[in-house]
């Protein structure tokens, strides 16, 4: 099923459906996702990064409809001077990492460290 472009598309669709509505942070090697919301102790992206033990370079999300969001005030604005990375090289990197499946849950990421 995965050996054809159609199979890869079906797999990507399933992965996005499972991960929809998730916060995402990435470094220069991989992305980590989780279900985090902002609290008094930090933004959703900051809390995810802390839980995973990752030093984030980029922040985004997988929206409920499966599309990739590229907004993070706490990470992107700090690192790139803008909240939204859409249309940038950094945004293309995050999108490509998610689309290629190079994304892990917090537990998966921590177990490989």
C-alpha positions in Angstrom: 0.0 0.0 0.0 2.8 2.5 0.8 4.9 1.7 -2.3 2.7 3.8 -4.5 2.1 7.6 -4.4 -1.6 6.8 -3.6 -0.5 4.5 -0.7 1.8 7.3 0.7 -1.1 9.7 0.4 -3.4 7.4 2.3 -0.8 6.9 5.0 -0.2 10.7 5.3 -3.9 11.2 5.6 -4.2 8.7 8.4 -1.2 10.1 10.3 -2.6 13.7 10.0 -6.0 12.5 11.3 -4.4 10.8 14.3 -2.2 13.9 15.1 -4.8 16.6 14.3 -5.2 19.3 16.9 -1.7 18.8 18.2 1.0 21.3 19.1 4.3 20.8 17.3 7.9 21.9 18.1 10.9 21.1 15.9 14.7 21.3 16.2 17.0 20.9 13.2 16.6 17.1 13.2 13.0 16.2 14.0 9.6 17.4 15.2 7.7 16.4 18.4 4.0 16.7 18.9 1.6 16.6 21.9 -1.6 17.9 23.3 -0.6 21.0 25.2 -2.5 24.2 26.0 -1.2 27.4 27.4 -1.2 27.8 31.2 0.3 30.2 33.7 3.5 28.1 33.5 4.0 28.7 29.8 2.7 28.6 26.3 1.6 25.3 24.7 4.9 25.2 22.6 7.0 26.0 25.7 5.3 23.3 27.7 5.7 20.7 24.9 9.4 21.5 24.5 10.0 21.2 28.2 8.1 17.9 28.5 10.1 16.5 25.6 13.4 17.9 26.5 13.9 19.4 23.1 15.4 22.8 22.3 12.9 24.1 19.8 13.8 26.2 16.8 10.4 26.2 15.3 6.8 25.9 16.5 3.6 25.1 14.8 0.6 22.8 14.9 -1.4 20.2 13.1 -4.8 21.7 12.9 -8.1 19.8 13.3 -8.5 19.6 9.5 -5.0 18.0 9.2 -3.4 21.1 7.7 0.0 22.3 9.1 -0.1 25.5 11.1 3.2 27.5 11.4 2.4 30.0 14.2 4.2 30.3 17.5 4.6 33.6 19.3 6.9 32.1 21.9 9.3 30.3 19.5 9.0 31.6 16.0 8.7 35.3 17.0 11.7 34.9 19.3 13.9 33.0 16.8 12.8 34.6 13.6 11.1 37.9 14.5 7.8 36.7 13.2 5.0 34.5 14.6 4.0 32.9 11.3 6.6 31.0 9.3 4.3 30.5 6.3 6.1 31.1 3.0 9.5 31.0 4.6 12.3 28.5 4.4 11.8 27.6 8.1 8.1 27.1 7.4 8.8 24.8 4.5 11.2 22.8 6.7 8.6 22.2 9.4 5.9 21.3 6.8 8.3 18.9 5.1 9.2 17.2 8.4 5.6 16.7 9.3 4.6 15.5 5.7 7.5 13.1 5.6 6.5 11.5 8.9 9.6 12.8 10.8 7.5 13.6 13.8 7.4 11.8 17.1 5.3 11.9 20.3 7.0 13.1 23.4 7.3 9.5 24.6 8.9 8.3 21.3 11.3 11.3 21.3 12.4 10.7 24.9 12.9 7.0 24.5 15.4 7.6 21.6 17.5 10.0 23.6 
